[in-house]
Structure formats: C-alpha cells, structure tokens
Amino acid sequence: MVLKLYGSPVASCTLRVAVVLYEKKIPFELYPIDLQKGEHKVPTYLEKQPFGQVPLLDDDGFVVFESRAICRYLEAKYPNQGPKLVPASSDLKATALFEQAASIETANFDSFAGKVAVEGYIKPQFFNLPKNQVVYDEAAKTLSAKLDAYEKILSRQKYLAGDELTLADLYHLPFGTNVAAAGCDLLTSKGPNVTRWWKDISSRESWTAVKKGIPAGAIEFD
C-alpha cells in the first residue's frame, strides 16, 4: 500500500519528510492539509494527531507523526532504497556521531533558524503580519554564533556527522531555505565550510524537486 502523507505542501516540517521521500524515491500520496482553514484541528484529524500539527504519515493503518520520527521510520523501513541516511547500528562510533549531529540540528539550529524564518518570511508572506525586528535580530545573532561551531565541525569533515550525508543534514533544508528567504545570508556568508556544506545539501535533486511544490495525490518515481 502506498504511504499517505498528510501535511501542508508549504509547511517546513512536511517538506522535511518530503525531501527524504524524494531522496530515497519512496512512492507516496500527499493529502493536503490547509492550515489556514484549520483542517489540522478538525476532530477526524485530531484522532490521529492529538496535537493538531502536520505532518502525519499513515502506512497501511500505522500512524506516526513528528517529522524527524517519520524520517527515521522511513530510513528504517527502506534502508536499501536510495542513499543510506543513518549509519548501521553495528557501527557504534558512526551511530554516536549521527545522534550527535541530529541533536545539534534540534538544539542549535532549529529554534533559532525557525524564528528568523517566521519573522522575516512566514509571517509577512503567508499571514500578512509585520516582522518583529527585535525577535528577528536576536534569533539571527544567536544563529550566527551557533554557525561558528558548525564552521569548526565542517572544517574537519564533509557533512555534520562525518563524510557521508545523513538525515541530520537534510533536516536543515526547510528552515535553512526560509532563513535565506527571510533576508538572512548566514548560511552563505558565515564561513567557507558552512557555505560549501549548505550549497551541497541545498542543491540536491531531491530538495530542488520539493521546493518546486509537492503535488497532491500519488507520487511515483522512475
């Protein structure tokens, strides 16, 4: 049965899952959820996702939500389809470095990049709301300091967990792209290694396709 992905085709967390589906060429069907109409808060959706958030994945009746958990599930279910995006569990050191990288994205990137994106791009673009310059500037300042550490890590290796692409790198794509749309150029000006890494992951075929828009309905791959 084809996987069912419920989510807004422009929401960052839905795009986080979609890029993994495209990267691994896993067929799926998108069921669009209109956030502005409150479709994520209707009783039938809340039965499956009690927090009323997107995305949600339905795999023949098995439901999992939270974008990063969905990505881990996809990698575990399809380990030999497309690139391997999580190290083998038998490789203890590689697994530890992957978990470290995944934690770095969550603790040191997501919330700060998210605030920059929300204030500088999402609020004015989608909700016709003014940018809170104080919040934007503080988040950008913190993100800049965090990316100093990224620069050090990426001076020693190609990707955040080592020399192989992992989910931890792909997790950055939605908010990282929105940061640029918000007028913040940190990912291309902070340092040569951050710039190299960001240009690498953001130019991948999977992300280029997802950015163009995820069509509703069944999506197949050659």
N, C-alpha and C positions, 0 to 999 in steps of 0.2 A: 504494500500500500504506500502511496506517495505521502511524504511528510507534509503536514499542514502547518504553515507558519502564520500566526495571527499577529498583526502589527501594523503600525503606520509606516508606509513606504518612505517617509522622510524622517522618521524618528531615529535618533542616534543609536539606540540600543537595538532596534530592529535591523539597522544597517550593519551593526557589529555581527549579528548572526548571519545575515545575508552574505557578507563577504566570505565567511567560512564555507557556506554552502556553495558559492561560486568557485572558491579556491579549490575545493575538493570535488566540484562538479557533481553534487548530490541533487538529484531531481526533487523538487518540492512545489507546493502550491501555496501562493500567497493569498490570505484572506485579509483584505484591508480593513483596518480599524480606524475610523475617523475620530481623532481625539477631540477636535473642536466641537463635534456633535455629541461628545460624551459616550461614544459607543463602548469605551473601555469601562464604563461604570454601570452598564445595564446588568440586571440580575443574571441573565444567562452567561455573560462573560465572567462575572464575579464568582460564579460557581466553579469555574476553572482557575481563575486567577484572583484570589481573595483580596489582593492589594489594588486591583484595578489598574494594572500597569501593562505595558507592552514591552517586549514581545512574549508570545506563548507558542510552544511547539507541541503539536499533537501527533504522536507516532502510533497510529492504529489504536488509539484509545489511551495510550500512555502520555500523560501531560507533564511537561516540565517548563518552568519559567525561570526568569533571571537570565539575562543574555549570556553571561560568561558560563553559567552552568549548562546552558543549551549548547554552547560551543564545545565544552568539554565532552558532553554527551555525544555530539556528532563525531568528534575525533575518536572517541572510544568505540562507537558503533561502526565507523568506516575507517579503520586505521590504515588499510592498504589501498584506499582510494584517494588519488591525488597526493600531494605532499604530506609527509608525516609532520604534524604540528605540535606534538607533545613527545618528549623522549620516552623510550621504553622504560617501564617501571623497574626493570632489572638493572638499569644504569643509574645507580644511586646518586652519583655526583651530578650527572646531567639533569636528573629529575629535580634535585635540590636547587640547581641554578635556574631551572624553568620556574619552579614555585617562587623563587626569589624575584624573578623578572615579573611574574604575574602580580605579585604583591606590590612591586614598585609601581606598576601601572595604576593599581587601585588606590594606593596610599599617597603617591607622589605626583600623579598626573591627572587622574580623572576629575576630581572635585574642582581643582584649580582651572584646568582647561575648560571644564564644563561651565564655570561661572563666567569666564571670558566669552565663551561661545553664546551663552544665554543672554548676557547683557549686550554684547556687540553685534549679535547676528539674529538669534532666535526670537528675542522679544520684538525688535523692530520689524523683522522680516515676516513673521508669522502671526504676531498678535497686535501689531501696531502700537506697541508700548515703548516708552522712552528708555534709553540706556541709562543705567545708574553708573555714572562715571567713577564714583568712589569705589564701588564694588568691583568694577572692571579693572581699575588701576591696581587695586590691592591684589586681586587674583593674578593679574599679569606679572606683578612684581614677584609674587611667590612662585609662580610657574617658572619665571626666569631663573630664580635661584635653584629650583629643582632640576632644571635642564643643565645647570652647571655640573651636577652629578652625573647626568646622562652623558655629557660630553666626556667625562673621565672614563665611564664604563665603556662607551663606544670607541674610545681610543685604543682599547685593547682587543676588541672583537667586533665582528660584523653586525651582530644583532644583540638584542638586550639579554638573551640567555646564553649567548655563545656565537658560534659561526653559522648556525642554522636558523632559518626562520621558524618562529613558533607562534602559537596563539597570542602570547604576550605582546608581540609586535603588532599583530593585526588588531588587537583590542584598541590601539591608539587611533585608528584611522578615522572613525566618525567625528570625535571631538577635535582631533588634530586638524582635520579639514575645516571644521566650523571655526576653529581658532583663526585660521587664515582668512576665512570669510568675514570674521569679526574685526579685521584690520590689524591683527597681531601677527607679526612676521617672525616670532621667536624660533619657530621650527626650521626656518631657512636662514637665520642670521645669528643664531646663538653661538655656533662654532662649526668647524668643518666636519666633525664626526656626526653630530646631530643632523646637520644638513644632508650629509651623504645618506645616513640611515633613513631620514624622512623621505627623501626623493626616491630611494629604493622602494620602500614599502608603499608609498602613496601612488607610485606609477605602475603597480602590479595590475595585470589584466583584470583580475577579479574586482579590484576596487574601482578601476575605470568603468567597468560594466555596471557596478552597483550605483555609482554616482549618477549615472545617466537616468536612473529610475528603475524600480523593480515593478514589472507589470503584474497586475492581478491575474490570478489563475495559475495554471500549471506551467512550470518552467523546466524544460528539458535541456540536456547538454549533449553535444556530439561525443 
